[in-house]
Amino acid sequence: MAISCLFLINGLGLGNSTRCHAVIENLAAAGCSVHVLTSGNGLAYFREHNGIASLEEMASFYYSGTNGGVSGWATLKSVGSLAKLAAAKRARLREIIEKVRPDIAVIDSEYAIGPLRKQGIPIVAINNSEVVVTQFLKHRREAQGVRSHFWFVEFSDYLFHRKFADLILSPFPLRTPTRHPKFRRIGLIVRRAVREIAAPAPELKPRQLRTVVFMLSGSVHATQVNFAGREFPFAVEVVGRAGESHGNVTFHGRQMNNLALLARADAFVINGGYSALSEAFAFRKPTFVLPVPGHAEQFINASLAADLGLGFKVNEKNLLDKLLEMHRQDSWIGRQPMPPKFEINGDVEAAEAILALVAERRRQSAAVFQTKSSPSGA
């Protein structure tokens, strides 16, 4: 019997959509009928990609903050508006469940899942909150400015998934234990096309850089990098931001397909979203991670990149100075050694786990039906 799978994807940024699409490609290849319920950037992304049976729109939850940053306190103050939004999202989800009759649901940063639980539909989450908790506790002394966001948002995210999801797939670049048995460690989830072009290459010294690609967030919460008055001894390609190109700096705006730029990059500058970080791990190229101010997960992701030797944690004020100083000294100052291998097959592992859970639930249902229909069970 064919499997119907419903993906609920937060469309605030683009990373949730790209990593879910990597999993969806594997499920579709296995014969699943995949339906996507998303918003914003997610809608724009999936309209340009095949392999899904239906694409539906739903409003998105949001973080609150000012000047492009996020705040746990401000998000907490928005709880009334978020509650009304949750009610509308649950109503929309009930409509879609009735329409597509899913065997299983996969959620990525979506929380209005009551209708799924009420109908007994198994829920798989793609979520790295247990990684965030572990890494935050490791770096808590450095975590100035993100503590409220961690405790009110990220830690609550961890508790929510532990309580309400049936299985949480937790991507990480190394094979390490998880904090709780409901979480299952898988490799990083990257696009299939990225894996195909992320072949090992000799590491360049800073003065050998030809192209540095800035992949800045397409979300409303984002950092600002001021290129005015700067001269660069290499090409700077800026994705995700509009601007006036000048000298060696070229603005490309929002790009749904950035593979060509990624392939020719010698180094990356990214915000701290986990999907962008995962693809940087796949390339193993020097990466400067610029967290959105006040965002605990992005702070943790930047710390992870530094800990594992991928690159450097920077901020809006020191990014360009550090990059240019490393070029002047021809040295990756302070970079730690990288492990010999990062796990990047999470999309395959996630699809296998989803299919296995459906198979297990069907076996359980068949066993219950057989027991009820047998004479001894009467």
NORZINOR-V284197 format. One line per field, one symbol per residue. psi: psi as a letter, one per 20 degrees, with the letter a starting at -180 (. if undefined). A space follows every 50 residues. Layout:
psi = ???
This chain:
psi = pqpppppoppjgbhhhghhhhgghghghhjjqopqpoarchgghghhjqr jqhqpqqqqqrrqqaqkirqpgghghhjhghhgghgghhggghgghghgi mqhqqpqnkqimjghghhjkpqpppopkhhgggghghhkhhilpijgghg hhfghhgghghhghqhpoonqqiqnqqrhqihppprrqoqqghghhilqp qppqqhiiphppponqqjrhorrppoipjqppjrpooopipqroqqcjpp piapphojggghhjqhqqpqrjqhgggghhhhhkqppopnqppiogghgg hhhggghjjhcqprrhhighggghhhggilpnpjpqqqqiqqokkhgghg gghghhhggghhggghggggghiqhhi.
